[in-house]
Amino acid sequence: MRPEILFPLFAPARSLPGIGPRLEKLVEKLAGTKVIDLLWHLPSGLIDRRSRPKIAEVRDGEVATIEVTVGLHIPPRTKRLPYRVHVFDETGEMQIVFFNPRPDYIAKTMPEGERRILSGRVEFYQGSPQMTHPDHIVPLDELKDLPLLESVYPLTAGLPLKSIQKAVRGALPLVPDLPEWQNGPWLKAQRWGPWRPSLLDAHAPQSARDVEPSAPARARLAYDELLANQLALGLVRLRMRRLPGRSIEGDGHLRWKVEAALPFALTGAQARSLAEIDADMKSQHRMLRLLQGDVGSGKTVVALLAMLTAVEAGFQAAMMAPTEILARQHYATLAPLCEVAGVRIELLTGREKGKRREDLLGAAASGEVDILVGTHALFQEDVAFRALAFAVVDEQHRFGVHQRLMLTSKGGPGTDVLVMTATPIPRTLTLTAYGDMDVSRLDEKPPGRKPVDTRALPLERLEDVVSSLNRAIAGNAQVYWVCPLVEESDEVDAAAAEQRYEHLHAVFGNIVGLVHGRMKPVDKDAVMARFESGEIRILVATTVIEVGVNVPGATVMVIEHAERFGLAQLHQLRGRVGRGGDKSSCLLLYQAPLGETAAARIKIMRETEDGFRIAEEDLRLRGAGELLGTRQSGLPNFRIADIEEQKDLLAAAHDDARMIIERDPDLESERGKALRILLYLFERDEAIRYLRSG
């Protein structure tokens, strides 16, 4: 249960002053539905009204607070013109400008002949200073009420800054004093204050430096958030360790047959990763391991050899992929190798229906099927295994932890889990997103893979590219042509896939095919099969082909509007070519002029094919939230911490969390009890349920 001391922070945001029914939805969109969400919504800037120049000293574009005498009012002749008020002091005069005002309101707030304090941004118009819609207009005796320093918050359309400021002012008195969960000497070394004063200070910056991530108040709050994240992941991992596993050891007879049938020897990285997986499977604990491998590094083979160990020991294995195309691809790759070993492998997707599905389910439940490959159809209720001991989850970031657990529950408590991703993840993100797992990395390419020649061309040269395809096709090449969007949209005037297909079809005829996400799976598969057989030579596609599509004959990749793709995506797409022994090329077509970030991405793509280096650069260029292409990528969405800027804090939080779990795994000590409050504060309640006594 959430501790009572936190109840005020979890009250609805609408209970705060200034948030009525109309603004409630906007506040929810911006920050969230609770008081604490607004408290985590920290200022992004500062308005400093301490500057008190005379009119002759005001500077263009600066915020000034000036004492003036109100002069002549000049109402507009038509509604389209502004209402102007002349004001002056002993050094000069200026105009105050209002659009669509209520004249009675202006007459009341700025009576002619009286003195007023005005505060707002000054702009020069035709050489003279003016102030449009001052932020504050106050009589001299109310000067003490004028906020000299005002926090500026990130906003969303339709939500006024004043409303957020008012709501936050209402939320701050609700902040309770909480017991200290940080290590005393560490706080002292960092020169950080206690939690409550730090939160109040973060909302009351005194200078521009106070809104930077390195400001002491902000760094303290960011560290709290990172520690909550690392501690929660550590507790999940501890629970996995505590759950009874089963020791699985094969005799190698099936594995040996498959290794003998492979056209190449395993790379050092594959052998190393397999040894780590074998050790996990042998141990009495449950395995939860992440296998990271770049495009084409041979993850599928490692997964198969690990699954065969389970089959040798008399158990079953399952492999789950996020899309039907990918599930079928895995099945097509694994089936011939399983045949060599005499192992029964089957495919289960949403498309298997009726009698076929019933037979498959029966064979899985009786243990006749050794390995079952499928989409999330695998964890529907009617799917049962006789003895599932090993589950492989591909492209983890497309599945939530919840789905991962659902699959493992099919095998009873001891199922070992291997999670694979072809999106190389920088070390910092591995800690925050996959801290509950052990990690193996495949950082070598199988022998015989040639580098892909990557070039960048402006879109004006599109016709040159089209005519050069004639040569490629005459030389027996197959081509992917990737478009950024499926349909013309007003917001993005992309060359839509359907339009590009029509264009290329007019030039090359029936050797051009089209796949996109809106097609029925059956139609998509039919086109892919024709491309794999070589009947289709140019495949126009959206990013549905980003992951897992394997056509060794394809040697040319054209990516249109490359500037719209993230680095990880460009790298994934490029990985679709260069899979056979032939020389391959990748053309990045971009809309000139290129922005700074897009230019940097294209430069990196031309410099390297190392997915891990590309991932680090992508994190630097885009930030963590965007890294895996979507916000729903299973990555934690940090409210305060910036893990690229605050890598060092993340590493410290990781070590701190590990030490806490070693010394006080059930959080029973004084600090442990305070840490429970920290977990509730950052809504990591899930982790508390894993404590023996919580």
Secondary structure, 3 states (H helix, E strand, C coil): CCCHHHHHHHCEHHHCCCCCHHHHHHHHHHCCCEHHHHHHCCCCEEEECCCCCCHHHCCCCCEEEEEEEEEEEECCCCCCCCEEEEEEECCEEEEEEECCCCHHHHHHHCCCCCEEEEEEEEEEECCEEEEECCCEEECHHHHHHCCCEEEECCCCCCCCHHHHHHHHHHHHHHCCCCCCCCCHHHHHHHCCCCHHHHHHHHCCCCCHHHHCCCCHHHHHHHHHHHHHHHHHHHHHHHHHHHCECCCCCCCCHHHHHHHHHCCCCCCHHHHHHHHHHHHHHHCCECCEEEEEECCCCCHHHHHHHHHHHHHHCCCEEEEECCCHHHHHHHHHHHHHHHHHHCCCEEEECCCCCHHHHHHHHHHHHHCCCCEEEECHHHHCCCCCCCCEEEEEEECHHHCCHHHHHHHHHCCHHHCEEEEEECCCCCHHHHHHHHCCCEEEEECCCCCCCCCEEEEEEEHHHHHHHHHHHHHHHHCCCEEEEECCCCCCCCCCCCCCHHHHHHHHHHHHHHHEEEECCCCCHHHHHHHHHHHHCCCCCEEEECHHHCCCCCCCCEEEEEEECHHHCCHHHHHHHHCCCCCCCCCEEEEEEECCCCCHHHHHHHHHHHHCCCHHHHHHHHHHHHCHHHCCCCCCCCCCCCCCCCCCCCHHHHHHHHHHHHHHHHHCCCCCCHHHHHHHHHHHHCCCHHHHHCCCCC
